[in-house]
Amino acid sequence: KIPGTTVKPIFLKSGLSADQLHKIWDLSDVDEDGALDRYEFAIAMFLIHGMKSNTIRELPERLPANLMPIRM
């Protein structure tokens, strides 16, 4: 698990707004434990990349089912 204090500098390098990054964190922290596992981190990076490349124009209110992590 990666705590928010470790992830924050990585997220900030994206150049996205604080509001966008906060929402990405909320969407990605699926189990709401305040840290990201590797699946949740991958979701966050996917959303950041999508916002930066305009393949995602607006962040969803809830994480779509097809982005929910499948843990093995």
Rosetta silent file (secondary structure, phi, psi, omega in degrees, C-alpha in Angstrom):
SEQUENCE: KIPGTTVKPIFLKSGLSADQLHKIWDLSDVDEDGALDRYEFAIAMFLIHGMKSNTIRELPERLPANLMPIRM
SCORE:     score description
SCORE:     0.000 S_00000001
   1 L     0.000  140.645  179.305    0.000    0.000    0.000 S_00000001
   2 E  -110.826  121.320  179.487    1.159    3.501   -0.852 S_00000001
   3 E   -73.089  159.427  179.801    0.064    6.286    1.541 S_00000001
   4 H   -56.021  -34.707 -179.540   -1.291    9.582    0.269 S_00000001
   5 H   -64.483  -28.447  178.330    1.837   11.414    1.367 S_00000001
   6 H   -83.090  -36.313 -177.147    3.890    9.290   -1.043 S_00000001
   7 H   -76.041  -31.991 -174.096    1.395    9.490   -3.910 S_00000001
   8 H   -52.104  -49.570 -179.941    0.805   13.247   -3.690 S_00000001
   9 H   -61.906  -33.833  177.813    4.089   14.345   -5.365 S_00000001
  10 H   -66.431  -46.353  178.806    3.479   11.865   -8.195 S_00000001
  11 H   -61.713  -43.090 -176.814   -0.050   13.148   -8.715 S_00000001
  12 H   -62.240  -29.847  178.523    1.083   16.792   -8.604 S_00000001
  13 L   -63.641  -17.225 -178.476    3.511   16.186  -11.471 S_00000001
  14 L   -68.323  -27.123 -176.767    0.471   15.599  -13.684 S_00000001
  15 L    83.419    1.621  177.201   -0.390   19.299  -13.719 S_00000001
  16 L   -74.528  160.292 -178.670   -4.060   18.553  -13.038 S_00000001
  17 L   -69.679  159.363  178.198   -5.944   20.763  -10.604 S_00000001
  18 H   -59.822  -38.600  178.446   -6.129   19.937   -6.910 S_00000001
  19 H   -62.569  -43.989  179.074   -9.881   19.327   -7.279 S_00000001
  20 H   -63.703  -43.889 -178.878   -9.318   16.846  -10.105 S_00000001
  21 H   -65.871  -37.873  177.478   -6.576   15.040   -8.194 S_00000001
  22 H   -62.865  -43.317  179.107   -8.726   14.862   -5.067 S_00000001
  23 H   -66.193  -40.111  176.691  -11.563   13.308   -7.074 S_00000001
  24 H   -60.826  -42.628  177.070   -9.147   10.853   -8.725 S_00000001
  25 H   -59.426  -49.039 -178.758   -7.936    9.848   -5.259 S_00000001
  26 H   -59.839  -41.175  179.064  -11.515    9.360   -4.063 S_00000001
  27 H   -68.344  -37.607 -173.590  -12.394    7.264   -7.128 S_00000001
  28 H   -80.543  -32.946 -178.708   -9.218    5.192   -6.917 S_00000001
  29 L   -78.778   71.241 -171.758   -9.178    4.449   -3.183 S_00000001
  30 L   -56.860  -42.461 -177.966  -11.830    1.785   -3.671 S_00000001
  31 L   -89.186    3.799  174.424  -11.571    0.328   -0.170 S_00000001
  32 L    52.008   44.024  179.953  -11.386    3.831    1.370 S_00000001
  33 L  -103.473    5.553  177.640   -8.426    3.004    3.608 S_00000001
  34 L    80.745   10.085  178.343   -6.403    6.140    2.830 S_00000001
  35 E  -145.999  156.975 -179.331   -3.755    4.281    0.831 S_00000001
  36 E  -110.179  128.628  170.598   -3.537    2.848   -2.681 S_00000001
  37 L   -83.946 -178.315 -174.943   -2.634   -0.731   -3.449 S_00000001
  38 H   -63.278  -32.426  179.179   -1.161   -1.558   -6.852 S_00000001
  39 H   -71.796  -44.157  179.415   -4.592   -1.956   -8.459 S_00000001
  40 H   -65.769  -39.121  177.454   -5.905    1.307   -7.040 S_00000001
  41 H   -62.672  -40.149  178.001   -2.698    3.103   -8.066 S_00000001
  42 H   -63.241  -39.149  177.116   -3.135    1.761  -11.617 S_00000001
  43 H   -62.149  -46.546 -179.864   -6.693    3.109  -11.665 S_00000001
  44 H   -59.226  -45.961 -178.941   -5.460    6.524  -10.511 S_00000001
  45 H   -67.080  -35.654  175.313   -2.754    6.642  -13.168 S_00000001
  46 H   -61.127  -45.612  179.937   -5.262    5.548  -15.841 S_00000001
  47 H   -66.439  -41.436  177.684   -7.595    8.390  -14.838 S_00000001
  48 H   -61.715  -48.489  179.409   -4.749   10.930  -14.734 S_00000001
  49 H   -60.743  -41.919  178.823   -3.514    9.850  -18.158 S_00000001
  50 H   -61.323  -40.937  178.475   -7.069    9.963  -19.523 S_00000001
  51 H   -68.483  -40.699 -179.288   -7.587   13.504  -18.258 S_00000001
  52 H   -67.933  -35.501 -176.614   -4.215   14.676  -19.598 S_00000001
  53 H   -93.488    1.245 -178.897   -4.776   13.113  -23.040 S_00000001
  54 L    64.458   17.833  171.503   -8.440   14.173  -23.226 S_00000001
  55 L   -79.236  -20.377  168.714   -9.618   10.577  -23.654 S_00000001
  56 L  -117.273  115.623 -176.623  -11.511   11.259  -20.427 S_00000001
  57 L   -88.249  -29.669 -179.607  -13.138   14.661  -20.637 S_00000001
  58 L  -145.256  136.575  179.233  -14.860   14.591  -17.244 S_00000001
  59 L   -71.006  139.652 -179.742  -14.284   12.417  -14.210 S_00000001
  60 L   -72.055  160.388  175.998  -17.234   10.169  -13.353 S_00000001
  61 L   -70.685  -35.943  177.965  -19.192   10.530  -10.118 S_00000001
  62 L  -131.055  151.794  179.494  -18.541    6.849   -9.358 S_00000001
  63 L   -67.280  124.191  178.470  -15.892    4.482  -10.616 S_00000001
  64 L   -60.979  148.666 -177.464  -17.336    2.491  -13.547 S_00000001
  65 H   -56.398  -34.688 -178.025  -17.631   -1.257  -12.976 S_00000001
  66 H   -71.386   -9.537  175.985  -15.151   -1.967  -15.785 S_00000001
  67 H  -104.151   -5.044  179.405  -12.449   -0.095  -13.818 S_00000001
  68 L   -64.702  134.301 -178.483  -13.092   -1.821  -10.504 S_00000001
  69 L   -68.861  142.011  173.577  -10.020   -3.814   -9.476 S_00000001
  70 L  -106.418  111.830 -177.949  -10.167   -7.580   -9.573 S_00000001
  71 L   -91.858  135.813 -179.494   -8.016   -8.887   -6.769 S_00000001
  72 L  -108.318    0.000    0.000   -6.531  -12.345   -7.077 S_00000001
